[in-house]
Amino acid sequence: MVQLCPRCGNTNDDAVKFCTNCGNPLDPRVVQSVRSATPSPGLVLPVAPPGSKKSFRIITIAVVAIIVILAALYFLQASGIVRTFPFLSPAVTPRITPVATSYVTIATPLPETTPTMVITTGIATITGTPITSPAPTKAVVCPSDRRACDNSCTDIMTDQSNCGACGVPCSSSQTCVQGICMVGCTDDETSCTDGCHDLMYDAQNCGACGNSCPVGLACNKSVCAPTLATAIPTYSG
């Protein structure tokens, strides 16, 4: 005798109390009916293929595991820990950093216009540009004690029109002395930087301005010389 499982239809031995396929407890009433029933010759009872229930459970567990794995990967992708699916990553807009640039303005000179001369005659009109050549200039070369002023060599130490420098004139009452405009002196005196002096007999300006005679000497005709002793005659009574 065999026992028929009412859940999965699996046939079990007579001594088995639980179905060997699904584990369902076997009903004694079903067992009794199976025992009493005698199959007719040629009748085949439907029997579930062995192991179908186990395959269904395995497929169900595999589907659940795949769903759990996909959910975990999506969470990691959203949190930025793992970049598994590039298409799920949010679009990143590149930052544009402004770069300081210096500009240099170059001024382009305008072309100079050349005057055009037009000559009209009874036959034709002649247009041409007059050609002028610059006047030749000659460099002025002066000796070391002269200065070139107005294309001429002059002594700026004594020149009334260029006293001390080109273009510095002295007035009519002044005289250019050592490049300085001084007040005019009499015919017997010479204009020095500190005034008018008689260079013939001035011991502080003997023969030249600023030429002082040593102590004990006097200026006599522009020469520093010893003082002449004056003899005083004596008379005895």
Sequence and secondary structure as in RCSB ss.txt:
>XXXX:A:sequence
MVQLCPRCGNTNDDAVKFCTNCGNPLDPRVVQSVRSATPSPGLVLPVAPPGSKKSFRIITIAVVAIIVILAALYF
LQASGIVRTFPFLSPAVTPRITPVATSYVTIATPLPETTPTMVITTGIATITGTPITSPAPTKAVVCPSDRRACD
NSCTDIMTDQSNCGACGVPCSSSQTCVQGICMVGCTDDETSCTDGCHDLMYDAQNCGACGNSCPVGLACNKSVCA
PTLATAIPTYSG
>XXXX:A:secstr
 EEE TTT  EEETT SB TTT  B  HHHHHHHHH    TT       TTHHHHHHHHHHHHHHHHHHHHHHHH
HHHHTS    GGGS                           EEEE SS EEEE               TT EEET
TEEE TTT SSSSSSTT    TTEEEETTEEEE   TT EEETTEEE TTT TTSSSSTT    TTEEEETTEEE
E           
